[in-house]
Amino acid sequence: MRNVFFLVMSLFAVVPCDPTFAQGYPAKPIRLILPFAPGSPSDMVGRTIGQKMGTQMGQNLVPDNRASSGGTLGLTLAAKSQPDGYTVLVTSPTIAISPALYANLQYDSLKDFAPVARLATIENVMLVHPSVPAKTLKEFIALARANPGKLNYGSGGAGTTNHLANELLKSLQKINLVHVPYKGATLAAQALMGGEVDEVILAVAPALPFIKSGRVRALAVLSEKRVPTLPGVPTAGEAGVADFRMSIWYAMFAPAGTPRDIIMHLYRETEKALQDPELLQRMSNAGMDPWLGTPEELGNLLRGEIARFAEIARSAGLKKE
């Protein structure tokens, strides 16, 4: 028995302790992968909440923007990162949309990510260039029907909500709009203001200054209720297209295999951040609504959204690239 005791103790002696917690997690800055361009909604949510979390934890969450079509570059990078707690991802529903659009993704949205927390929601608004002779959603649809293939729309790339929302509209109303993808919604918005495209569906927060300056015209918000910051803009339902809805949610993920203790540590930090009055005011001013959810709630959301977007893509006749 004595020999067995010393054998067991010697085995424990050579098993290394978890360096993350041995040094006190986090012991160094955390990379915050943001799969869209600076100024995009994902970027705004990630930076706003990440900055507060960094202050709380005593280590910065360092933004790492990896803009690409549909956010796939950032998602792939996050999926292939070390699951040591020093890489996290803040993404939009593109993580749930991409499986419906791409045949050869380098990541599996369900298997390669560990849900950390739901963070926030932002509503979408449909915008047109002032030169487009349509003052309402119904007028835009009528214009598209009268000119099939003549109107185009910009998006942040295939697989983004502003892409799929337009495809949903095309499917619902049987109209022909030409898709012009950009590397991020910010670039699509700039293209709209420059007259390169006729229409863009954009998150309310970054769209507000463009609407107020008159550089774009808002036709409808794609939510169930009107948005307080755009009280004069009707919902798509009020504008006559009841099923034309596309809200955006944002959430934090870590690479699959990240220890549960770290996941829960990060979740508790997001929970603490989303209770801070100053942060909540900043989010409200930017058109963001807090939507805290546990890792389990986020996992359920992801599974449900993958199924929902797959059905939307099928109904719209989209084929995997």
VOPAGU-2260 file (C-alpha; in pm, 1 decimal, decimal comma):
REM VOPAGU-2260
SITE   aa  ch    i         X         Y         Z
SITE  MET   A    0       0,0       0,0       0,0
SITE  ARG   A    1     287,0     233,4      84,6
SITE  ASN   A    2     431,5     181,6    -266,4
SITE  VAL   A    3      92,4     247,2    -424,5
SITE  PHE   A    4      59,4     568,8    -222,2
SITE  PHE   A    5     395,5     700,1    -340,8
SITE  LEU   A    6     316,3     599,4    -701,0
SITE  VAL   A    7     -11,7     795,7    -694,6
SITE  MET   A    8     158,0    1098,6    -537,1
SITE  SER   A    9     432,8    1090,5    -796,9
SITE  LEU   A   10     174,9    1089,6   -1077,2
SITE  PHE   A   11       5,3    1397,2    -931,3
SITE  ALA   A   12     343,3    1565,1    -902,8
SITE  VAL   A   13     412,3    1540,4   -1276,9
SITE  VAL   A   14      65,0    1650,2   -1390,9
SITE  PRO   A   15      95,8    2024,9   -1463,9
SITE  CYS   A   16    -151,3    2262,1   -1307,5
SITE  ASP   A   17    -374,8    2461,5   -1536,4
SITE  PRO   A   18    -143,7    2757,2   -1612,6
SITE  THR   A   19    -439,9    2984,9   -1673,2
SITE  PHE   A   20    -572,8    2957,5   -1321,7
SITE  ALA   A   21    -232,4    2896,1   -1162,4
SITE  GLN   A   22    -135,4    3247,4   -1268,6
SITE  GLY   A   23    -478,6    3391,8   -1201,4
SITE  TYR   A   24    -700,2    3417,9   -1506,6
SITE  PRO   A   25    -665,1    3633,4   -1703,7
SITE  ALA   A   26    -288,8    3674,2   -1671,1
SITE  LYS   A   27    -249,1    3857,4   -2003,3
SITE  PRO   A   28    -462,8    4047,1   -2258,1
SITE  ILE   A   29    -738,9    3854,1   -2433,7
SITE  ARG   A   30    -774,2    3868,4   -2810,7
SITE  LEU   A   31   -1124,6    3976,3   -2909,6
SITE  ILE   A   32   -1190,6    3864,5   -3266,7
SITE  LEU   A   33   -1445,3    4082,5   -3446,2
SITE  PRO   A   34   -1532,9    3932,5   -3786,5
SITE  PHE   A   35   -1645,2    4259,3   -3944,2
SITE  ALA   A   36   -1494,9    4600,7   -4012,8
SITE  PRO   A   37   -1443,9    4876,6   -3753,6
SITE  GLY   A   38   -1764,8    5073,7   -3709,1
SITE  SER   A   39   -1987,0    4777,1   -3793,5
SITE  PRO   A   40   -2253,9    4672,0   -3540,8
SITE  SER   A   41   -2055,6    4364,9   -3432,1
SITE  ASP   A   42   -1754,4    4587,5   -3379,9
SITE  MET   A   43   -1956,2    4839,5   -3178,5
SITE  VAL   A   44   -2107,4    4574,9   -2950,3
SITE  GLY   A   45   -1779,2    4389,4   -2905,5
SITE  ARG   A   46   -1571,8    4697,8   -2830,9
SITE  THR   A   47   -1830,0    4852,2   -2598,4
SITE  ILE   A   48   -1879,0    4544,5   -2380,6
SITE  GLY   A   49   -1521,5    4420,8   -2419,9
SITE  GLN   A   50   -1379,0    4747,3   -2292,3
SITE  LYS   A   51   -1589,3    4724,5   -1976,7
SITE  MET   A   52   -1497,6    4359,0   -1922,2
SITE  GLY   A   53   -1129,8    4443,1   -1960,6
SITE  THR   A   54   -1154,7    4712,8   -1695,8
SITE  GLN   A   55   -1326,5    4468,9   -1461,1
SITE  MET   A   56   -1072,5    4190,5   -1514,4
SITE  GLY   A   57    -761,4    4405,6   -1516,2
SITE  GLN   A   58    -661,1    4281,3   -1861,7
SITE  ASN   A   59    -762,2    4435,5   -2192,3
SITE  LEU   A   60    -979,0    4260,3   -2447,0
SITE  VAL   A   61    -780,8    4364,3   -2753,7
SITE  PRO   A   62    -999,1    4406,8   -3065,8
SITE  ASP   A   63    -880,4    4213,1   -3370,9
SITE  ASN   A   64   -1095,3    4301,4   -3671,2
SITE  ARG   A   65   -1087,7    4036,8   -3944,6
SITE  ALA   A   66   -1333,2    4166,6   -4202,6
SITE  SER   A   67   -1422,4    3938,6   -4492,1
SITE  SER   A   68   -1722,1    3834,0   -4695,7
SITE  GLY   A   69   -1981,7    3704,8   -4452,1
SITE  GLY   A   70   -1739,5    3722,5   -4159,0
SITE  THR   A   71   -1599,7    3378,7   -4242,2
SITE  LEU   A   72   -1234,4    3479,9   -4195,4
SITE  GLY   A   73   -1285,4    3589,9   -3835,0
SITE  LEU   A   74   -1503,5    3289,9   -3755,4
SITE  THR   A   75   -1247,4    3049,3   -3900,6
SITE  LEU   A   76    -967,1    3215,7   -3707,7
SITE  ALA   A   77   -1160,5    3191,8   -3381,5
SITE  ALA   A   78   -1254,5    2828,4   -3441,5
SITE  LYS   A   79    -890,6    2731,8   -3496,3
SITE  SER   A   80    -749,3    2930,2   -3202,5
SITE  GLN   A   81    -612,8    2770,6   -2887,9
SITE  PRO   A   82    -893,0    2698,7   -2637,4
SITE  ASP   A   83    -701,3    2857,7   -2350,8
SITE  GLY   A   84    -929,4    3148,8   -2264,8
SITE  TYR   A   85    -717,3    3406,5   -2444,2
SITE  THR   A   86    -925,4    3422,0   -2761,5
SITE  VAL   A   87   -1293,0    3512,7   -2771,4
SITE  LEU   A   88   -1525,7    3603,7   -3056,5
SITE  VAL   A   89   -1814,7    3848,8   -3069,7
SITE  THR   A   90   -2034,9    3779,5   -3368,8
SITE  SER   A   91   -2373,8    3845,5   -3518,6
SITE  PRO   A   92   -2614,1    3577,8   -3651,8
SITE  THR   A   93   -2369,4    3519,9   -3936,7
SITE  ILE   A   94   -2244,3    3223,0   -3732,3
SITE  ALA   A   95   -2592,9    3071,6   -3776,8
SITE  ILE   A   96   -2645,3    3190,2   -4134,4
SITE  SER   A   97   -2319,9    3070,0   -4290,9
SITE  PRO   A   98   -2404,3    2696,6   -4272,2
SITE  ALA   A   99   -2702,6    2764,7   -4498,6
SITE  LEU   A  100   -2491,6    2946,7   -4759,8
SITE  TYR   A  101   -2151,9    2779,5   -4776,3
SITE  ALA   A  102   -2079,2    2419,0   -4868,0
SITE  ASN   A  103   -1714,1    2412,4   -4760,7
SITE  LEU   A  104   -1684,1    2613,0   -4442,2
SITE  GLN   A  105   -1360,7    2565,0   -4250,8
SITE  TYR   A  106   -1553,9    2553,4   -3925,3
SITE  ASP   A  107   -1864,1    2389,4   -3783,1
SITE  SER   A  108   -2083,8    2644,7   -3610,7
SITE  LEU   A  109   -2207,3    2393,9   -3353,9
SITE  LYS   A  110   -1895,2    2184,6   -3294,3
SITE  ASP   A  111   -1610,7    2437,4   -3312,8
SITE  PHE   A  112   -1737,4    2705,6   -3074,9
SITE  ALA   A  113   -1815,3    2713,6   -2703,9
SITE  PRO   A  114   -2105,6    2951,0   -2624,2
SITE  VAL   A  115   -2017,1    3212,0   -2360,2
SITE  ALA   A  116   -2300,4    3464,7   -2342,4
SITE  ARG   A  117   -2573,0    3642,0   -2532,1
SITE  LEU   A  118   -2490,7    4012,0   -2528,8
SITE  ALA   A  119   -2727,1    4244,3   -2713,3
SITE  THR   A  120   -2970,1    4300,6   -2997,4
SITE  ILE   A  121   -2991,0    4574,1   -3259,4
SITE  GLU   A  122   -3275,2    4627,7   -3503,3
SITE  ASN   A  123   -3233,7    4665,2   -3878,6
SITE  VAL   A  124   -3363,7    4944,8   -4098,1
SITE  MET   A  125   -3411,2    4943,7   -4475,5
SITE  LEU   A  126   -3241,0    5239,9   -4644,3
SITE  VAL   A  127   -3239,7    5375,9   -4998,7
SITE  HIS   A  128   -3032,7    5642,3   -5171,6
SITE  PRO   A  129   -3222,7    5971,9   -5203,3
SITE  SER   A  130   -3219,3    5934,8   -5582,1
SITE  VAL   A  131   -3441,5    5625,1   -5560,8
SITE  PRO   A  132   -3799,4    5739,3   -5637,8
SITE  ALA   A  133   -3960,3    5539,7   -5358,1
SITE  LYS   A  134   -4075,8    5697,3   -5033,3
SITE  THR   A  135   -4225,4    5380,8   -4879,8
SITE  LEU   A  136   -4153,0    5008,7   -4872,3
SITE  LYS   A  137   -4455,5    4938,1   -5092,3
SITE  GLU   A  138   -4336,1    5194,9   -5347,4
SITE  PHE   A  139   -3992,1    5033,1   -5350,3
SITE  ILE   A  140   -4144,9    4691,4   -5413,5
SITE  ALA   A  141   -4358,5    4834,5   -5694,4
SITE  LEU   A  142   -4051,8    5000,1   -5846,1
SITE  ALA   A  143   -3859,1    4672,9   -5833,0
SITE  ARG   A  144   -4146,5    4485,2   -5998,2
SITE  ALA   A  145   -4160,9    4740,0   -6276,3
SITE  ASN   A  146   -3783,5    4721,9   -6328,3
SITE  PRO   A  147   -3672,2    4360,9   -6270,7
SITE  GLY   A  148   -3297,1    4330,7   -6224,4
SITE  LYS   A  149   -3244,5    4708,0   -6244,7
SITE  LEU   A  150   -3230,9    4785,6   -5871,3
SITE  ASN   A  151   -2943,9    4657,3   -5659,3
SITE  TYR   A  152   -2863,0    4629,6   -5291,6
SITE  GLY   A  153   -2540,6    4627,9   -5096,4
SITE  SER   A  154   -2456,0    4399,6   -4808,2
SITE  GLY   A  155   -2171,7    4321,3   -4571,9
SITE  GLY   A  156   -2111,6    4005,1   -4772,1
SITE  ALA   A  157   -2281,9    3673,2   -4830,4
SITE  GLY   A  158   -2409,8    3530,6   -4506,3
SITE  THR   A  159   -2475,4    3859,5   -4328,8
SITE  THR   A  160   -2818,4    3959,6   -4201,8
SITE  ASN   A  161   -2836,2    4249,0   -4448,9
SITE  HIS   A  162   -2780,7    3998,0   -4728,8
SITE  LEU   A  163   -3032,4    3741,1   -4609,9
SITE  ALA   A  164   -3291,2    4004,4   -4517,6
SITE  ASN   A  165   -3295,6    4125,5   -4877,7
SITE  GLU   A  166   -3319,9    3770,0   -5004,2
SITE  LEU   A  167   -3614,2    3721,6   -4769,9
SITE  LEU   A  168   -3780,3    4029,9   -4918,2
SITE  LYS   A  169   -3714,7    3902,4   -5271,3
SITE  SER   A  170   -3871,8    3568,3   -5184,0
SITE  LEU   A  171   -4173,6    3718,1   -5008,1
SITE  GLN   A  172   -4252,6    3972,9   -5278,5
SITE  LYS   A  173   -4123,4    3787,6   -5587,3
SITE  ILE   A  174   -3897,9    4073,0   -5696,3
SITE  ASN   A  175   -3557,3    4072,1   -5864,2
SITE  LEU   A  176   -3283,2    4272,8   -5689,6
SITE  VAL   A  177   -2912,6    4240,4   -5770,8
SITE  HIS   A  178   -2679,8    4161,9   -5479,8
SITE  VAL   A  179   -2358,2    4366,9   -5448,7
SITE  PRO   A  180   -2149,0    4229,2   -5159,2
SITE  TYR   A  181   -1890,6    4435,4   -4971,3
SITE  LYS   A  182   -1638,7    4347,4   -4701,4
SITE  GLY   A  183   -1857,7    4469,0   -4418,5
SITE  ALA   A  184   -2179,4    4663,1   -4365,5
SITE  THR   A  185   -1984,6    4986,3   -4313,1
SITE  LEU   A  186   -1849,8    4970,1   -4668,9
SITE  ALA   A  187   -2196,5    4884,7   -4800,0
SITE  ALA   A  188   -2336,3    5193,0   -4623,3
SITE  GLN   A  189   -2064,5    5409,8   -4775,6
SITE  ALA   A  190   -2147,8    5266,9   -5117,5
SITE  LEU   A  191   -2514,1    5354,8   -5062,7
SITE  MET   A  192   -2433,9    5712,4   -4969,0
SITE  GLY   A  193   -2207,2    5738,7   -5272,4
SITE  GLY   A  194   -2482,9    5618,5   -5503,2
SITE  GLU   A  195   -2306,1    5295,5   -5597,7
SITE  VAL   A  196   -2605,3    5088,9   -5482,7
SITE  ASP   A  197   -2974,9    5168,0   -5449,3
SITE  GLU   A  198   -3058,1    5003,5   -5117,8
SITE  VAL   A  199   -2896,3    4865,2   -4803,8
SITE  ILE   A  200   -3041,5    4707,7   -4491,2
SITE  LEU   A  201   -2835,9    4830,8   -4199,7
SITE  ALA   A  202   -2843,6    4816,3   -3821,8
SITE  VAL   A  203   -3021,2    5117,6   -3673,8
SITE  ALA   A  204   -2724,8    5230,2   -3461,3
SITE  PRO   A  205   -2475,5    5307,3   -3740,9
SITE  ALA   A  206   -2756,9    5417,7   -3973,7
SITE  LEU   A  207   -2886,9    5696,0   -3747,0
SITE  PRO   A  208   -2639,5    5971,0   -3844,5
SITE  PHE   A  209   -2683,8    5894,9   -4214,6
SITE  ILE   A  210   -3062,6    5914,4   -4182,1
SITE  LYS   A  211   -3054,8    6236,9   -3980,1
SITE  SER   A  212   -2818,0    6401,9   -4227,0
SITE  GLY   A  213   -3047,8    6314,7   -4519,5
SITE  ARG   A  214   -2779,7    6114,2   -4696,7
SITE  VAL   A  215   -3011,7    5812,1   -4701,3
SITE  ARG   A  216   -3386,8    5759,7   -4668,6
SITE  ALA   A  217   -3533,0    5511,2   -4420,2
SITE  LEU   A  218   -3828,9    5308,5   -4549,3
SITE  ALA   A  219   -3900,5    5061,1   -4267,6
SITE  VAL   A  220   -3754,4    4894,1   -3960,1
SITE  LEU   A  221   -3747,6    4514,8   -3969,5
SITE  SER   A  222   -3876,5    4460,1   -3617,0
SITE  GLU   A  223   -4207,5    4380,8   -3451,7
SITE  LYS   A  224   -4227,1    4724,2   -3288,9
SITE  ARG   A  225   -4109,1    5068,0   -3388,6
SITE  VAL   A  226   -3760,8    5168,6   -3276,0
SITE  PRO   A  227   -3753,9    5454,8   -3020,1
SITE  THR   A  228   -3465,2    5629,1   -3196,9
SITE  LEU   A  229   -3662,7    5625,8   -3527,2
SITE  PRO   A  230   -4018,8    5691,2   -3410,0
SITE  GLY   A  231   -4133,4    5816,9   -3749,6
SITE  VAL   A  232   -4021,2    5507,6   -3941,5
SITE  PRO   A  233   -4286,6    5233,2   -3966,6
SITE  THR   A  234   -4220,6    4864,9   -3915,9
SITE  ALA   A  235   -4222,5    4649,0   -4227,7
SITE  GLY   A  236   -4550,7    4504,0   -4102,6
SITE  GLU   A  237   -4704,7    4850,8   -4079,1
SITE  ALA   A  238   -4566,0    4921,3   -4425,0
SITE  GLY   A  239   -4753,8    4621,4   -4565,5
SITE  VAL   A  240   -4506,4    4329,6   -4553,1
SITE  ALA   A  241   -4591,0    4139,6   -4235,1
SITE  ASP   A  242   -4327,5    3865,3   -4251,3
SITE  PHE   A  243   -4037,0    4092,8   -4339,5
SITE  ARG   A  244   -3853,9    4085,6   -4003,1
SITE  MET   A  245   -3483,8    4051,6   -3929,5
SITE  SER   A  246   -3347,5    4153,0   -3591,0
SITE  ILE   A  247   -2978,2    4109,4   -3513,3
SITE  TRP   A  248   -2841,3    3945,1   -3201,6
SITE  TYR   A  249   -2483,9    3952,0   -3081,3
SITE  ALA   A  250   -2305,3    3696,9   -2869,2
SITE  MET   A  251   -1967,0    3590,9   -2736,6
SITE  PHE   A  252   -1810,8    3254,9   -2816,1
SITE  ALA   A  253   -1479,0    3089,1   -2737,4
SITE  PRO   A  254   -1304,2    2809,4   -2926,7
SITE  ALA   A  255   -1449,6    2465,6   -2851,8
SITE  GLY   A  256   -1260,9    2294,3   -2573,6
SITE  THR   A  257   -1213,4    2608,4   -2366,4
SITE  PRO   A  258   -1235,1    2494,9   -2001,4
SITE  ARG   A  259   -1575,8    2531,6   -1840,9
SITE  ASP   A  260   -1428,1    2734,8   -1553,5
SITE  ILE   A  261   -1303,8    2994,3   -1801,1
SITE  ILE   A  262   -1634,3    2999,6   -1988,6
SITE  MET   A  263   -1822,0    3069,0   -1665,8
SITE  HIS   A  264   -1566,2    3330,1   -1560,3
SITE  LEU   A  265   -1619,9    3515,0   -1888,3
SITE  TYR   A  266   -1997,3    3479,3   -1855,8
SITE  ARG   A  267   -1993,1    3628,6   -1506,7
SITE  GLU   A  268   -1788,2    3920,4   -1635,8
SITE  THR   A  269   -2041,2    3987,5   -1913,9
SITE  GLU   A  270   -2321,4    3964,6   -1657,8
SITE  LYS   A  271   -2143,9    4218,1   -1437,6
SITE  ALA   A  272   -2072,5    4449,0   -1732,8
SITE  LEU   A  273   -2434,9    4444,7   -1847,9
SITE  GLN   A  274   -2547,5    4563,1   -1505,3
SITE  ASP   A  275   -2333,1    4877,3   -1518,8
SITE  PRO   A  276   -2553,7    5189,0   -1557,0
SITE  GLU   A  277   -2291,8    5379,9   -1755,8
SITE  LEU   A  278   -2245,5    5094,6   -2001,1
SITE  LEU   A  279   -2621,7    5050,0   -2037,1
SITE  GLN   A  280   -2657,6    5420,4   -2118,3
SITE  ARG   A  281   -2382,7    5400,1   -2378,9
SITE  MET   A  282   -2554,6    5100,1   -2535,6
SITE  SER   A  283   -2891,0    5277,1   -2537,1
SITE  ASN   A  284   -2740,1    5585,2   -2700,7
SITE  ALA   A  285   -2597,9    5361,2   -2973,8
SITE  GLY   A  286   -2926,4    5178,0   -3032,4
SITE  MET   A  287   -2818,1    4856,4   -2862,3
SITE  ASP   A  288   -3050,7    4662,9   -2632,2
SITE  PRO   A  289   -2883,6    4439,2   -2369,1
SITE  TRP   A  290   -2986,5    4074,5   -2398,2
SITE  LEU   A  291   -2788,7    3873,3   -2146,3
SITE  GLY   A  292   -2808,3    3497,2   -2175,6
SITE  THR   A  293   -2621,0    3205,5   -2024,8
SITE  PRO   A  294   -2396,3    2971,6   -2226,1
SITE  GLU   A  295   -2684,7    2722,2   -2232,9
SITE  GLU   A  296   -2933,1    2982,7   -2356,2
SITE  LEU   A  297   -2689,8    3092,3   -2625,3
SITE  GLY   A  298   -2639,4    2730,9   -2733,0
SITE  ASN   A  299   -3015,9    2686,3   -2768,2
SITE  LEU   A  300   -3040,7    3012,5   -2962,9
SITE  LEU   A  301   -2766,2    2906,7   -3202,7
SITE  ARG   A  302   -2927,7    2570,8   -3277,9
SITE  GLY   A  303   -3267,5    2732,2   -3338,1
SITE  GLU   A  304   -3126,1    3007,1   -3559,2
SITE  ILE   A  305   -2928,7    2763,8   -3773,8
SITE  ALA   A  306   -3255,2    2583,7   -3848,5
SITE  ARG   A  307   -3446,6    2910,0   -3908,0
SITE  PHE   A  308   -3193,1    3058,3   -4147,3
SITE  ALA   A  309   -3162,7    2731,7   -4335,3
SITE  GLU   A  310   -3536,9    2749,4   -4400,3
SITE  ILE   A  311   -3516,4    3114,5   -4509,5
SITE  ALA   A  312   -3232,6    3031,1   -4748,8
SITE  ARG   A  313   -3429,4    2736,9   -4887,5
SITE  SER   A  314   -3743,6    2947,7   -4935,8
SITE  ALA   A  315   -3538,5    3218,1   -5107,6
SITE  GLY   A  316   -3388,4    2961,9   -5341,7
SITE  LEU   A  317   -3031,8    3026,5   -5229,8
SITE  LYS   A  318   -2778,9    2757,9   -5314,4
SITE  LYS   A  319   -2467,6    2686,1   -5115,9
SITE  GLU   A  320   -2152,6    2829,9   -5270,1
